[in-house]
Amino acid sequence: MEGKRSARRSAVGSGLATGLSTVAVSGSAAAAGVILARKFDHGVKTDGFFAAYNAYVAIVLLTGVLRVVVLPRFVRARDDGRLPGEVGAWMAGVTLPLAPLVLVSLAWPHQAAGLLTGSGRAQAAALLPWIVPSAAAQVYGGVVASALAARDNYGVAAFGFGAGSVAGILLTVALIGHGVVAFGWGIALNGAVSLLIPLAVLVRRQGVSRPDQRVGGRLVELAEGVALPVAMQILFVVANRFASGIGTGEVTTFSYAYLIAAFLVAVTASSIALVTTVPVARAGDSPERTVRHVVAVSWLSLAVVAAAVGVFALAGETVVHSVLGASYRGGTGTELGRLVIYLAPWTIASVAFSIAFPLLFVRGRAKWLPLLALSAIGVQVLVEWASRGLFGLAGLAAGLAVTTWLVLAVVLAWLRALVATIRGLLVAALVCGGVALVTFGLPRTVLGPISAAAVGLVLYTAFLVVWRPAGLRTSWTYIRTLY
């Protein structure tokens, strides 16, 4: 019994450490966005920054994907006593795709920037030699973090990623007078710290050695695992590219709204899914367990997401203007705040996808994922082309949601958990959304936006605590007993 209590405390501590690390990483990114907006306003320079930053995000996405793909393998390798060699094989495997990207960013940054954007090319070219190597470092850091997680150690990697993010933003603030390139310097420091701290611990514990098997096989598995998450990021890139056709600065507005919505997904579903992958892998898979897991984590995540969307629904323009500066006063700030609301359907689908995707690799390899990835991109181009013409930026948000829901449906169908999971997900969304609509909407009838948002947040929290809907209670019990 004492061992179970200790494991439960360890699970809670791991979840807390990972959640705090995610908050630090996402919070630092948000702080960078605030500095960018206040220092460089809303135009060509910010468009150039986001063009380069999107490339950075696409590479860093491999970090999360790798942890999903390799964690079940690392768990099995540890049980078989061959974890160091398995870690070495994956470290060597990711070098092959990363090395050309780093080389291009260092040797031909202007040509690479020209492929990414037509607006702000000079700023993008200045950033790429710093942020692409940093992204590669964070990918290696993901492999190292997974090796530590297989040893039930989440704290070191969480501290490394969190410390790197904080150090990076502090350096950016100190050197911001040098221009947009300061963001590249800060991101470079972030990557170095995020890798070196957990790597030092892993090496000291003899957790990595020469590859023990063929590296090529790891590349095939990596390609299968990376295809769909990269495609999901490309869905946003496609939407962003269509946004550039609406007018100058629209890319920046859409990017900020997307970053806010993605932040909500990262600090809720992604964090919980990461620390629960190991126990789920050890427990095995079944359709019933899949449904329970996805719905439970979705409930906890959407309870937080609904509150945040409620705040933006009432005080989005005021918050955006206060945080990002005068360039986001009036129509621009209002548009950004509304886009966060329009992205709510995408946020719900992304929450469920973030939880369900790791379970594909608990079941084993999914060779059809690259085909699904290509199909999703093709659908996205058609959907966004049509929706932009009808509804502008709101249409782009809707198109992003449509494609993401379609991808989620395919993933859940392969897990043999489509109908029950969608039903549970919709119930969670309707309950949390309905409570938010009432608790935030009523105060707005008599109070101003900021006061109504504050009162609504208190009422929303109190209502859930007092009512404790059955789905939320069951979900909390599931997470606490998972270990």
JOGI-V740983 format. One record per helix or strand of 2 or more residues. SS is the DSSP state (helix for helix, strand for strand). FROM is the first residue (numbers start at 1). TO is the last residue. Records with the same first field share a line. If there is no record, write none. Layout:
SS=FROM-TO / FROM-TO
//
This chain:
helix=2-40 / 44-79 / 83-107 / 109-116 / 121-150 / 155-178 / 181-204 / 215-244 / 250-283 / 287-324 / 326-328 / 331-342 / 344-363 / 369-391 / 393-414 / 418-444 / 449-467 / 470-481
//
